[in-house]
């Protein structure tokens, strides 16, 4: 693994009596894999939409038994204990930090970032014997900066509590209202859509705006199995309450829970990794509820909605296990996730390990939709606090559909149950255009644009730090003055020098917290990935 440059304070060596790592193995026949992927998504090709059956991906492209045995023998020879792994592309092992440093000929250090958050990472590149290095993508678990968070943004102000009625709608908030709320705590009324108390768009309004009723029975999800990727527990009673309010007392949400690594309630955290209580249990239930309810809003007749749930850890191993489980099960036609982190906080080994899973999903016909988060082009503001232009992982993965956010701003459908699409109104989500890289000025209440990116949110999107532009990303405007090119480090580092970088998002839908969806007990509206995933499945 290469080592990303950091200006964070080094505190000294990192030591641990027991750590967990995963050696990520490269797929075999990578040229054939790339060709099959391209054919599967090129209309007119003989391989177009010819999906692999369960087990075929591993059989065609999995590492050989000899490769796995060689890596296993090397790890054991280095004094590490090799355990079971969730994927044939991963070899899991545990041992002390001292043995891990020796095995991978690297050094582990402790650091402190500008926010005072401490973490560990390898401070020198991984080195392996030439006999096995060629088949290894990298080593996962050498840093604990893989701390995924949800895309929850709650509207400032005060939501109406009365039953929806004509007159409870409110105009889009002004800068003056937001400035007073932030500085003086002066709330303002918020009312949008036909949800209870003007709490947001109802299922019928969302379907009407995005045209789902016009595509027949499958427009309601009939015959489709969908999945959501989650890192928090939730109360099914919340979902039942929401669904029965909108669909009647006889409606039973077709939910199936699929727990991975013990889930967030009973985490089976890898040794040496941590699954902090502050980000587990029900810490993110607001996001889970919103994800599920938005899926059901678009497709109430979906046959099965699988809720995959793993503990939220800090090395990314449990998240990798969860994505692996979705691909291995190969049951869901679509998968949506609102959990991510900025690419600057993940190493090459991790994103390449994810890529293998998403390649498998793609060849199995499983569509993956991940939101591009909500702090504008500055994807690290909510994680490590830096204001660099940075995309999100896994949203920027080349075999993931990256979903950005829009706003309906001046269009408030009120109690109109079947509004048409507001032509000429939908625009990029950026509340009152406050999120920017502008310095402090009266126009942003002398707080600077970065403050508002984190405070009120804005549609995410940026060039990828890791990935080159995929073959399907073309057309007018794709190459622009904002395009970046591979330089081996900060710009699509996994692509050849000079390659145009992958850009996000790919598609967008309403995500503005002030023009969003009616969700029970959440108020969260940052769920366009669920809208797009469900539309993609139908």
N, C-alpha and C positions, 0 to 999 in steps of 0.2 A: 504494500500500500504506500502511495505517496503521502506526504504530510502537508496539509494546508498550512500556510503561514499564519501566525497569530501574533497579535500585539498584546494579548492578555498576560497578566502577571503570572510568571511561573513561581509556584510556591515551594517546589522541591520534588523529589522522587515520589511516585505513587507506589504504595505497597498494600498488598491484601493477602490474607492467608488463603483465600480461595476465590477464583474468578471463573467465569464461563466464557468460552469463545466458540465461534463457529467458523470453520474453514469453508469458504464458498468455492465450489468447484465449477469450472466452466462447462457449458454444454459441448457435447461432441458435434462434429460435422456442422460447424457454425455457418459455413457458406450455404449449405443445404437448408439450414434453419432460416436464414435470412431470405432465401429464395422462396421457400414455402410460405413464409409470412407475407411477402410481397404479393405472391400469386393469390393468396386467400383474400386479399383486400384490393385486388385490381379487377374491376368489371371487365368481362370478356376473357379473362384468363381461364384455362382449364381447371385451375385449382380454386376459382372464386367461390367462397363460402363453402368449401369442402372441409368440414370441421373434423378434428381428431376426436376419437372416442376415448373414454377414460383409460388411462394407462399407456396410451400410444405415445404421448409426448416423452415420458420417461424411457420407453423402449427405444425410441428413435434417437433421442438426443441426450439421454442421461449419461453421466460419466460411467466408464467401464468399471467392472468389479476390480480389475487390476489397479486402476487409478485410485479408487477408494481405499483399497487395501494398502497401497503405498503410502498414502497420506496418513491412514490410521496407524501404520507401523511407525512412521516417523514421529507422530505425536506421542505414542506410547514410549518410544525410545527416548523422548525428551522428558519422560517422567510425568506426562499428563494422563489423566483418566479419560478414556473415550467412552461416550455414552450414546444413547439412541438419539436420532435426529428426526425432524418432521419431514425431511425431504432427502432424496438421493443426491441432491446437489449440495447438501450441507453435511459436514462432519463435526459433531459437537464434542467438546472436551473441557475438562476442568483441571485446575491446578493453581498453585500459588502464583502471584504476580512475578516472583523471581523466576520460576520455571517457564512462565509464558514469555517473559522477556528473552530468556535464553533460547527458547524454541524458535522464536521469530526474529532473533537477533535485532531487537529493537529496545527502546527505553520508554518507560511509562512515566509521565510527569503529572503533577497536580497543578491546576491553574485556577485563577479567579478572574471572572469577566468584569466589565465595567459596572454591572448591576450588583456585584458582590457574590454572584453565584459561583460556587466552586465545582470543578469537574476534573476528570482525568482524561488523558489522551496519550497516544504514542507520539513521542517527540522526534523520533527518527523513523525512517521508512522500514517496513517489514522486508526481511530477506529470507529466502528459502533455498534449499538445495536445488540445483538445476534439474535434478531427476524428477522433481514433482512440481516445480514452479510453473512450468508451462501449462498445467491443467488447473491452476488455482487463480480465481478472480481476486481473492483477498481474504482478510480475516475480520469478521464481525465481532464486536465486543471489546475492542481496544479503546473505546471512548464511551462515555456515558452522557453525550450531548444529544442523543436521539430522543428528545422529549416532545412527543407529539401533543398537539393541543387542538381543540375543536374550533369551528368557525363561528362560535356564538357571538352575536352582537345584539345587545338589547337597546331599544330606543330610549333616549332620554325624554323626560317629560312625564306626564301622567296619563295612562290609558283610561278611557272611559269605562265605568263599571256597569252602567245601565244597559238594558237590552237594546240591541241595535234598532235604531229608528231614524227616520228622516231628520236630519239636523244634527246628528252626533258626529258627522264627518268633520274633519278639520283640514285647513290648508297645509301644504308642505311647510315644515318648520323653517324659520328664517335664521340668519346668522345671529341677529339680535337675541332671539329666544335662546339659542344655544349658548351664546356668550354669558347671558344672565344665569342660565342653569348651571354652567360650569363654575362661574365665579361667585354666585350668590345663592345657589341652590333654589332659585325660583323656577318651579316647574311650569309646564304649559300643557294644555290638553293635546292628546294624540288620538285621532280617530280615522280609521281607514277601512274600507270594505264593509261587507255585510256580516262579518263574524259578530258574536255576542259583544255588545258594547263597542261596536266598530273596531274590533280587535284584529282585523285583517281580512284578506280574501278568503271566501268560503271555497270548498271543493268545486261547487258548480261555477263560481266565478273564475277560478284558476283554470279549469278545463275549458271554459268558454274563451278566455283570453288567448290561451295557447292552442286552441283548435282541436283538442282531443276528441270532442263528441263527433267529429266529422269523419272518423276513420273506422267506423263500425264497431262490432263487439270487442275487438282487440284494443280499441281505444279505451276500454275500461280495464284492460289487463287480463282478459279471459284467457286461460291456458298458459299464462306466464308464471315462472318462478323467479322472484327477484331476491336480492340480498342486500343488507346494509352491513357495513364494517363499523364496529363500535368498540370503544375502550372504556365504557362505563355501564354500570347496571341501570335498570329502569324499572318503573312500576307499570305492570301491564294494565292496572286499573286506570291509569292516565289515558292509555290508548283506547281502552273500552269506553271511557267517558266521552272522549272526543268523537270516536266513531259512531257511537249510538246517538250523540247529539245531532250529527249531520246525516246519518243513514238510518236512524230508527232503532228502537230497542232490540230488534231481532238480529241486528248485524253483529257477527262474530269475526273480529280481525283474524285473518289466517296466519298467525305468527307461529314460528318455530324457532326456539332458541338453540343456538349452537355454541357451546362454551369451549374456549380454547385455553389451555394452560391454567385451568382452574377458574378463569374469568376474573372480573374485578372484585367480586365479593369474597372469593377464596383463592387468592393468587398463588399459583405455583411458580414463583419467580426463580429464574436461573440463579445458581449460587454466585454470589459476588455482585449480581445485578440488584437493583432495588425497584420495588413497586410501591412508591410512597402512598400513604393513606390519603394525602391531600389531592391526589389525582386518580384515586380508585374509589371503590364502593359506588356511591351514587353521585360522585363529584361532577360528572358530565351528563346527568340524566336529562337536563334541559335540551341538550343536543340530540340525544337518542330519541326522545319523544318527538322532536321536530322532524327528524329524519324519517321516522316511521309514519308519522301523520301526513307528511308531504307525499310520501310514496302512495299512501292510501287515498289521498285527495285526488291524485291524478289517475290512479288505477284501482278503484275499490273492488273490482272483480278479480284481482290477481289471485292465482291459485294458491301460491305459498309465498310468504315473505319471511325469509330466513334472517334472523338477527344473530350474526356472528359477534362474539364478544370475548376479548382477551384482556388480561391485566394491562394497565398502562405502565410500562417500565421506562428505563432511562438509557438502555443500550440498544433498543430496537429489536431485540430478539423475539419478544412476544408478539410484536406487530408482524414481523416476518413469518412467524408461525401461523398467525391468523390468515394472512394472505395466502400462504401455502395451503391451508386447510380449504379455503374457498376454491382454489384451483384443483386440489386433489379430489374434492367431492364432486366437482364439475356438475353441480345441480342447478345453479342459478344462471339464468340467461344474462342478467345484468347485476352489477355490484356498484353501490355508491358509497362514498366515504367523505366525511367532512373533517377528518383528522389528518394533520400534516405538520410539517415544520419547514423552516427555510433550508434551501439546499446547502447553505454555508455551514450548517450544523451537522451534516452527514458526510461520511467519508465515501471515497470511491467504491470500496468493498461493499458497502451497504447498498448503494444505489444500483450497483451491478447485480447484487443478489436479488433485489426486488425485480429488476428487469427480467431475470430468468422466469420469475413467477408470472409476470404480466405477459411475457411472450407465450407462456403456456396457456394462459387464459385466452389470449387473442386467437391462438390456433384451435382452441376448443369452442370458439364462438361466444365466449363470455365477454361482454362489454363492461369495461371498468370506467367509472366516472368519479372524479375526485375534484373537490372544489379548490379554487386557487387562492383561498383565504381572503382576508378582508382589510389589509393595510396598504392598499395601493401597490405600487411597484416595489415597495420597501418591505419585502417579506419577512425580515428578521426582527422588525420592531417589537412584535409581541413575544418573541422567544429570547434572543440574546441582546435585544435592545439596540443593535446597530442599525444605521440608516442607509446601508448600501442597497443598491438595486439588486434584488435577488428573487428568484422564482421559488416555488414550493415543491417539496418532495412529499408524496409521489406524484403530485399533479403534473410535474414537468416530464415524467417518464414518457418515452416515445410511444408506448403501447397503452397509455391511459388517455382518455378524453378529459382534457383540462377544462373545467367549467368556471367561467367568470361571472361577475354580477352586473346587473343593470338596475335601473330605477324607472318607475312609472311616474315619478314626480308629480306633475300637475294633474294627472288623470286619477281621480278618486271615483270608483264606480258606485260607491254608496250602497244602496239596497238593490241595485240592478242585479238580478240573479244571473243574467246571461249577457254580460257586457261583451262587446266586440273588441278586437285588438285595437289599441289606440295608436293608429298610424301617425308617425311623426312625433310621438311623445317619448317613447322609450329611449333612454340614454344611458351612458355609462354611470354606474353607481359611484357617486362621490358627493356626499352630503354637502350641499351648498358650495361645492368645489373647494372645500377647505383643506383636503389632504393634498400636499404638494411638497416640493423641496425648497419652497420659498422661505426666506429668513423671516424673523419676527417683524410684524408690521400691523398697523391698525386693521387691515383687511382680514387678518387671522387672530385678532384680539391680542396681538403682540406675543403670541405663543409659538409662532413658527408652524409651517405646514406639517412637519413630522408629528407634532403633538396631535393634530387632528386626525392623522392617519390611524393612530392608535386609539383615539377617543371615539370618533363617530364612524370610522371605517370608510373603506372605499374598495372598489373592485380590484382584485389582485391581477397580476400579469407582469411578466418580465422575460428576458432571454435566460436560457438555462445556463447554469454554471457547469453542468456536466455533459449535456447531450447535444449532439449536432441535429440539424434540421432533418426530420423524417421525410421520406419520399412523398408522403401524402400532403405535406404542408406547402402548398404552392398557390399562386394566383395573384391578382393585382393587390398591391399594398403589402404583401408578405415581406418583401425586401424593402426596407425603408432606412431613413437616417438613424433609426433606433436599433437596427440590426447589428449584432455583434458577431465576431468570427473567432474560431478556435485559436487559443493562444497557449494551450497546454497547462493552464492554471485556473484563472478566474472566469474564462469564457469557454464553454463546452469543452472541458478538459479531456473528455474521453473520445473526442473526435480529432481528426487530423487537423493540423494547423491550417488556418484559412477557411475551414468549413463554416458556413453560416450556422448559427446556433438555433436550437429549438426555441420557439417562442410560445408563450402562453398568454391567454387561454385559447382553446379551440372553439368553444361555443359559450354562450352566456344566456342567463335568464334572470328574472327579477330577484334581487337579493337585498335590496335596500330595506333597512329595518323600519322605515317609515311608509313603505308601500308593500309590505309583505303579507304573509299568510297567517290565518287564524290558527294558533296552536294552543292546545290546552295546557295551562299552567306554565307556559314558557315565555311567550312573547318573542321567541327567537324567530328571525326571518332569514337567516343566512343559510338557506337550504336549496339553492338552485341546482346543485348536483343531483339531488333527489328528483327534482322535476325532470331534469334531462335524462337521468338514468331510467326513469319510468317511461318517458316518451320514447327513449331508445329501445326499450324492451317491447313496446307495442307497435 
